Amino acid sequence: MTPTPPAITPAANWQIDLLRKALDGQGLTTMTERQAAIESAIGRPVESLRAMTNDEAIRALSELGGSSSARSSAASAWDERDEDTWIDRL
């Protein structure tokens, strides 16, 4: 008996939503830019975000969400303060 290949799970709706937010956070607005970023992250051509597998979505989120521009846009004035506050001195 031959082993059955593992089932391919499509990307979940919440992953697609997070990917769209990550692409927005990268400042990628055109379809061409967004598609190139996704294809670079997962290593294969895709027609749409819904054509990705769960594993590919995780890989893309990891790469797109881990960039310095995404982190810097999420930084607050609190994170970027120069001086210690009373709470830092406790």
C-alpha positions in Angstrom: 0.0 0.0 0.0 1.4 3.4 -1.0 1.4 6.2 1.6 -1.1 9.0 0.9 0.4 12.5 0.5 -0.4 14.9 3.3 -3.5 17.0 2.7 -2.9 20.5 1.5 -4.7 23.1 3.7 -5.6 26.4 2.0 -4.7 29.6 3.7 -7.3 30.7 6.2 -9.3 33.9 5.9 -7.6 35.4 9.0 -4.2 34.7 7.3 -5.3 36.4 4.1 -6.5 39.4 6.2 -3.2 39.6 8.0 -1.3 39.3 4.8 -3.2 42.3 3.3 -2.4 44.3 6.4 1.3 43.3 6.2 1.4 44.4 2.6 -0.2 47.7 3.5 2.3 48.1 6.3 5.1 47.6 3.8 3.7 50.5 1.7 3.0 48.1 -1.2 -0.1 49.4 -2.9 0.0 48.2 -6.5 -1.1 44.7 -7.4 2.3 44.1 -9.1 4.2 45.1 -6.0 2.1 43.0 -3.7 2.2 40.0 -6.0 6.0 40.3 -6.3 6.4 40.5 -2.5 4.2 37.4 -1.9 5.9 35.4 -4.7 9.3 36.3 -3.3 8.3 35.2 0.2 6.9 31.9 -0.8 9.1 31.0 -3.7 6.5 30.4 -6.4 4.1 32.3 -8.6 0.6 32.8 -7.3 -2.5 34.2 -9.0 -4.0 35.5 -5.7 -3.6 35.3 -2.0 -6.4 32.7 -1.9 -4.2 30.4 -4.1 -1.7 30.0 -1.2 -1.5 27.1 1.2 -1.6 27.5 5.0 2.2 26.8 5.2 2.9 29.4 2.5 0.8 32.0 4.2 2.7 31.4 7.4 6.0 31.8 5.6 4.8 35.0 3.9 3.5 36.4 7.1 6.8 35.6 8.8 8.8 37.4 6.1 6.5 40.4 5.5 5.7 40.9 9.2 9.3 40.7 10.3 10.7 43.6 8.3 12.1 46.8 9.9 9.6 49.1 8.1 6.7 47.2 9.5 8.1 47.4 13.0 9.0 51.1 12.7 5.5 52.0 11.6 4.1 50.2 14.6 6.4 52.0 17.1 4.7 54.5 19.3 6.0 57.7 20.8 6.4 55.7 24.1 8.8 53.3 22.4 10.9 56.1 20.8 11.2 58.3 23.9 14.7 59.6 24.7 14.4 60.2 28.4 13.5 57.9 31.2 10.1 58.4 32.7 9.0 57.9 36.3 8.0 54.3 35.5 11.5 53.6 34.1 13.1 54.7 37.3 11.1 52.4 39.6 
